[in-house]
Amino acid sequence: MPVRAFLFDFDGLILDTEVPSRAGWQWLYREHGHELPPEKWALVVGTHGAWDPMAHLEQLVGAPLERDVLNERRYAHELSLIETETLRPGVAEYLAAARQHGLKRAIVSSSNVRWIDMHLRRLEETVGWDLILAADHDPARAKPAPTLYLEALEALGVAAGEAVAFEDSPNGIRAAKAAGIFCVGVPNGVTRELGLDEADLVLDSLADLSPDELLARFG
């Protein structure tokens, strides 16, 4: 069956926000004399609402914290790191190939649309998307549930067998596979430690396999 759509995760796949996000929380934890537990952080990658790092830090400190103030400082630190990031290797080539071959292009993310739009504007990549779909703070729709991918397939009018999903996290891969979609796993500095073995194909970088080579695998 020919491929008709490329479905991209956003955080950590198109743009490496995962390393800065973890760094922001590590900075906050260390400011209070503690370390961000990696096994807990792994729960939140690629999803929403799986674990509350601020509540956990309050337990470690043994007292309530000024959440709004601390979150504002942490967020500013995170953004300062993200603003140095560009499209991850190979992403631009896959976006160009989708245009060349007339494939539908969508972003399917556990994050929120406002966050995605903000970064796409900076990257000058706001044009050409057929769909941008996000959980928008709803844990019930977030990955690893297949809900977002099923919604994307319906909105684009393509079958699961006509799409390829690109994911950087175990939660994202499970969502794509549960929706019946062929999934390419592409780790980043955070998710490389988690293992993406559940994907149909794992690449160290999208630059390691050209879009035409990938499409050729589908005949």
C-alpha positions in Angstrom: 0.0 0.0 0.0 1.5 3.4 -1.0 2.3 5.9 1.7 0.1 9.0 1.7 1.0 10.7 4.9 3.9 11.5 7.2 2.9 12.0 10.8 5.5 13.7 13.0 5.8 14.0 16.7 7.0 17.4 17.7 9.0 17.6 21.0 12.2 15.8 20.6 11.5 14.7 17.0 11.2 17.9 14.9 12.9 20.1 17.5 14.9 18.8 20.5 13.0 20.3 23.3 13.5 17.2 25.4 17.0 17.8 26.5 16.3 21.5 27.5 13.1 20.4 29.3 15.0 17.9 31.4 17.8 20.4 32.0 15.3 23.0 33.3 14.0 20.6 35.9 17.4 19.3 36.8 18.5 22.9 37.4 15.5 23.5 39.7 16.0 20.3 41.6 19.7 21.0 42.2 18.9 24.5 43.3 17.0 22.8 46.2 19.7 20.3 46.9 18.2 17.3 45.1 18.6 15.3 41.8 15.8 14.8 39.3 15.1 11.0 39.4 15.7 9.7 35.8 13.3 6.8 36.3 10.5 9.2 37.2 11.4 11.7 34.4 11.1 8.8 31.9 7.4 8.6 32.7 6.7 12.1 31.4 8.6 11.9 28.1 6.1 12.0 25.1 3.0 12.2 27.3 1.1 14.5 29.6 0.2 14.2 33.3 2.0 10.9 34.1 4.1 12.4 36.9 4.2 15.7 38.8 7.9 16.8 39.3 7.0 19.9 41.3 4.9 17.9 43.8 7.7 15.4 44.1 10.2 18.2 44.7 7.9 19.5 47.5 8.0 16.1 49.1 11.7 16.0 49.0 12.0 19.5 50.4 9.3 18.8 53.0 7.5 22.1 52.5 5.3 23.8 49.9 7.2 25.8 47.3 6.3 29.0 45.4 5.3 27.0 42.3 4.4 29.9 40.0 7.6 31.8 40.7 9.8 28.7 40.3 8.0 27.5 37.2 8.5 30.9 35.6 12.2 30.8 36.3 12.5 27.1 35.2 10.6 27.8 32.0 12.8 30.8 31.2 15.9 28.7 31.6 14.3 26.0 29.4 13.4 28.4 26.6 16.9 29.9 26.6 18.2 26.5 25.8 15.5 25.6 23.2 16.1 28.9 21.3 19.5 27.6 20.3 18.1 24.5 18.7 17.2 24.1 15.0 15.4 21.4 13.1 16.8 18.0 14.0 19.0 16.4 11.3 17.0 15.0 8.4 13.7 16.6 9.3 13.9 19.3 6.6 14.6 16.6 3.9 11.5 14.6 5.0 9.4 17.7 5.0 10.6 18.5 1.5 10.0 15.0 0.3 6.5 15.1 1.5 5.9 18.2 -0.6 7.6 16.6 -3.6 5.6 13.4 -3.5 2.3 15.1 -2.5 2.1 13.4 0.9 0.0 14.9 3.7 2.1 16.3 6.5 0.8 16.4 10.1 2.1 17.0 13.6 0.7 14.7 16.2 1.8 15.7 19.7 1.0 15.2 23.4 1.9 18.9 23.9 -0.2 21.9 23.0 -0.9 23.8 19.8 0.3 27.1 21.2 3.7 25.7 22.2 4.1 24.0 18.8 3.1 27.2 16.8 5.5 29.3 18.9 8.5 27.2 17.8 7.3 26.7 14.2 7.2 30.4 13.8 10.8 30.8 15.1 11.9 28.0 12.7 9.9 29.5 9.8 8.1 26.2 9.3 4.5 27.2 9.8 3.5 26.7 6.2 2.6 23.4 4.5 1.1 21.4 7.4 -2.2 19.6 6.6 -2.9 19.1 10.3 -1.4 20.1 13.7 -3.1 18.0 16.4 -2.2 18.1 20.1 -3.5 16.8 23.4 -3.7 20.4 24.7 -3.3 19.4 28.4 -5.8 16.5 28.2 -4.1 13.4 29.7 -6.9 11.2 28.3 -5.9 12.1 24.8 -2.2 12.1 25.3 0.1 9.3 24.2 0.6 6.4 24.7 -3.2 6.2 24.0 -3.7 6.0 20.2 -6.4 8.7 20.3 -4.4 11.4 18.7 -3.2 9.2 15.9 -6.7 7.8 15.2 -8.0 11.4 15.1 -5.3 12.4 12.7 -6.0 9.5 10.3 -9.6 10.4 10.2 -9.0 14.1 9.7 -6.5 13.4 6.9 -8.7 10.8 5.3 -5.9 8.1 5.2 -5.8 4.6 6.4 -3.4 3.4 9.1 -1.5 1.4 6.4 -1.0 4.5 4.3 0.8 6.5 7.0 4.3 6.6 8.6 4.7 8.0 12.1 8.0 9.4 13.3 8.5 9.3 17.1 11.3 9.8 19.6 9.8 8.2 22.7 8.4 4.9 23.9 5.1 6.6 24.7 4.8 7.9 21.2 5.8 4.7 19.6 3.2 2.8 21.6 0.5 5.3 20.5 1.4 5.0 16.8 1.6 1.2 17.0 -1.7 0.9 18.8 -3.3 2.9 16.0 -1.9 0.4 13.5 0.7 2.8 12.0 4.2 1.9 10.8 6.5 3.8 13.2 10.1 5.0 12.8 11.9 5.6 16.1 14.4 8.4 16.2 16.0 8.9 19.7 17.4 12.1 21.1 19.7 12.8 24.0 17.0 11.9 26.5 15.1 9.1 24.9 18.3 7.3 23.6 18.6 6.1 27.2 15.0 4.7 27.2 15.2 2.4 24.2 12.9 2.5 21.2 12.8 -1.2 20.4 9.0 -1.2 19.9 9.3 0.8 16.7 9.2 -0.9 13.4 12.4 0.8 12.4 14.9 2.7 14.6 17.3 5.3 13.1 19.9 7.1 15.1 19.0 10.1 12.9 16.5 10.8 10.1 19.6 11.9 8.1 20.7 8.2 8.1 17.9 7.1 5.7 16.7 9.3 2.9 12.9 9.7 2.5 13.0 8.0 -0.9 14.7 5.0 0.6 12.1 4.8 3.3 9.2 5.1 0.8 10.8 2.4 -1.4 10.3 0.0 1.4 6.6 0.3 0.9 6.8 -0.5 -2.8 
